[in-house]
Amino acid sequence: MASEGDHKEPVNEQAVANMYASLRSELNQIYSKITELEMEVSEHSLVMNAIQPLDPSRRCYRMIGGVLVERTIKEVLPAVQRNKEGLEEVIARLNEALERKKKEISDLEAKYKIRIRKPDGNEAKDESGRKEGSAQGVLVGPAGASE
């Protein structure tokens, strides 16, 4: 019975660690998507600002699904405006999802008392202060084993 308990605990810890890593990964993906969409909104704004002062009957070209089509500014400007508004709505929804994911991560951190270790930050200083010999031994270990 004791061996089953010993076997279960690391699996649970590993499952928690995997879940946490997965949530962090999803969070990073949401951040990346928001950044990408904000760049597109910025591009849409640049296009709108460039073509608004021009004659509405003037020809302009627009890429639709990989095909360059010829239209007039009068036709293109509202479409670009709609696309920009749609992108802004998606960004707003992604920001809501981002907040939910952050809350989920902080709840998981609180529930399982998860703390992030900084590879070059405070942990390295703590380790060198307390276990200077063992830290050096870990670095020298593989070289000593090959002798």
C-alpha positions as CSV (number, residue, x, y, z in Angstrom):
1,M,0.0,0.0,0.0
2,A,2.8,2.5,0.9
3,S,4.4,1.9,-2.5
4,E,1.1,2.8,-4.3
5,G,1.0,6.1,-2.3
6,D,4.6,6.8,-3.1
7,H,3.9,6.1,-6.8
8,K,0.8,8.3,-6.9
9,E,2.3,11.5,-5.4
10,P,5.0,12.1,-8.1
11,V,2.5,11.3,-10.8
12,N,0.1,13.9,-9.3
13,E,3.0,16.4,-9.0
14,Q,4.0,15.7,-12.6
15,A,0.4,16.1,-13.7
16,V,0.2,19.5,-11.9
17,A,3.5,20.5,-13.4
18,N,2.3,19.5,-16.9
19,M,-1.0,21.3,-16.4
20,Y,0.8,24.4,-15.3
21,A,3.2,24.3,-18.2
22,S,0.3,23.8,-20.6
23,L,-1.5,26.8,-19.1
24,R,1.6,29.0,-19.4
25,S,2.0,27.9,-23.0
26,E,-1.6,28.8,-23.8
27,L,-1.1,32.2,-22.1
28,N,2.0,32.8,-24.3
29,Q,0.0,31.8,-27.4
30,I,-2.8,34.3,-26.5
31,Y,-0.2,37.0,-26.0
32,S,1.4,36.3,-29.4
33,K,-2.0,36.3,-31.2
34,I,-3.0,39.6,-29.5
35,T,0.3,41.1,-30.6
36,E,-0.1,39.8,-34.2
37,L,-3.7,41.2,-34.4
38,E,-2.7,44.6,-33.0
39,M,-0.1,44.8,-35.8
40,E,-2.8,44.1,-38.3
41,V,-5.1,46.8,-36.8
42,S,-2.2,49.2,-37.0
43,E,-1.7,48.3,-40.7
44,H,-5.4,48.8,-41.4
45,S,-5.3,52.2,-39.7
46,L,-2.3,53.2,-41.9
47,V,-4.2,52.1,-45.0
48,M,-7.3,54.0,-44.0
49,N,-5.3,57.2,-43.2
50,A,-3.5,56.9,-46.5
51,I,-6.7,56.5,-48.7
52,Q,-9.3,58.6,-46.8
53,P,-8.2,62.0,-48.2
54,L,-8.1,60.7,-51.8
55,D,-10.8,60.9,-54.4
56,P,-13.5,58.2,-53.7
57,S,-13.7,57.2,-57.4
58,R,-9.9,56.7,-57.6
59,R,-8.7,53.1,-58.4
60,C,-7.0,51.1,-55.7
61,Y,-6.0,47.5,-55.3
62,R,-6.8,45.2,-52.5
63,M,-5.6,41.7,-51.7
64,I,-8.5,39.3,-51.1
65,G,-7.7,35.7,-50.3
66,G,-4.4,35.9,-52.1
67,V,-5.8,37.6,-55.2
68,L,-5.1,41.2,-56.0
69,V,-8.4,42.9,-57.1
70,E,-9.0,46.4,-58.5
71,R,-11.7,48.4,-56.8
72,T,-12.4,52.1,-56.0
73,I,-11.5,53.8,-52.8
74,K,-15.3,54.2,-52.2
75,E,-15.6,50.4,-52.2
76,V,-12.4,49.5,-50.3
77,L,-12.6,52.0,-47.4
78,P,-15.7,50.6,-45.7
79,A,-14.4,47.1,-46.1
80,V,-11.1,48.0,-44.5
81,Q,-13.0,49.8,-41.7
82,R,-15.2,46.7,-41.1
83,N,-12.1,44.4,-41.1
84,K,-10.4,46.7,-38.6
85,E,-13.5,46.7,-36.3
86,G,-13.7,42.9,-36.5
87,L,-10.0,42.6,-35.5
88,E,-10.6,45.0,-32.6
89,E,-13.5,42.8,-31.4
90,V,-11.3,39.7,-31.7
91,I,-8.6,41.4,-29.7
92,A,-11.1,42.4,-27.0
93,R,-12.3,38.7,-26.7
94,L,-8.7,37.5,-26.6
95,N,-7.9,40.0,-23.8
96,E,-10.9,38.5,-21.9
97,A,-9.6,35.0,-22.5
98,L,-6.1,36.2,-21.4
99,E,-7.5,37.5,-18.1
100,R,-9.4,34.2,-17.5
101,K,-6.2,32.2,-18.3
102,K,-4.2,34.4,-15.9
103,K,-6.8,33.8,-13.1
104,E,-6.7,30.1,-13.8
105,I,-2.9,30.1,-13.5
106,S,-2.9,32.1,-10.3
107,D,-5.6,29.8,-8.8
108,L,-3.4,26.8,-9.7
109,E,-0.4,28.6,-8.2
110,A,-2.3,29.3,-5.0
111,K,-3.8,25.8,-4.8
112,Y,-0.6,23.9,-5.3
113,K,1.8,26.6,-3.9
114,I,3.6,26.8,-7.2
115,R,6.6,29.2,-7.3
116,I,8.5,30.0,-10.5
117,R,12.3,29.4,-10.3
118,K,14.4,32.0,-12.0
119,P,17.3,30.3,-13.7
120,D,19.7,33.2,-13.4
121,G,18.0,35.2,-10.7
122,N,17.6,34.8,-7.0
123,E,17.8,31.0,-7.0
124,A,21.4,31.0,-8.3
125,K,22.4,33.5,-5.6
126,D,20.6,31.4,-2.9
127,E,22.2,28.1,-4.2
128,S,25.7,29.7,-4.3
129,G,25.3,31.1,-0.8
130,R,24.1,27.8,0.8
131,K,25.6,25.0,-1.2
132,E,28.6,26.5,-3.0
133,G,30.5,23.2,-3.0
134,S,27.6,21.1,-4.4
135,A,26.8,23.6,-7.1
136,Q,30.4,23.5,-8.3
137,G,30.3,19.7,-8.0
138,V,27.3,19.5,-10.3
139,L,29.2,21.6,-12.9
140,V,32.4,19.6,-12.5
141,G,30.7,16.2,-12.1
142,P,30.6,15.1,-15.8
143,A,34.2,16.1,-16.3
144,G,35.3,14.1,-13.2
145,A,33.3,11.1,-14.3
146,S,35.1,10.9,-17.7
147,E,38.6,10.8,-16.1
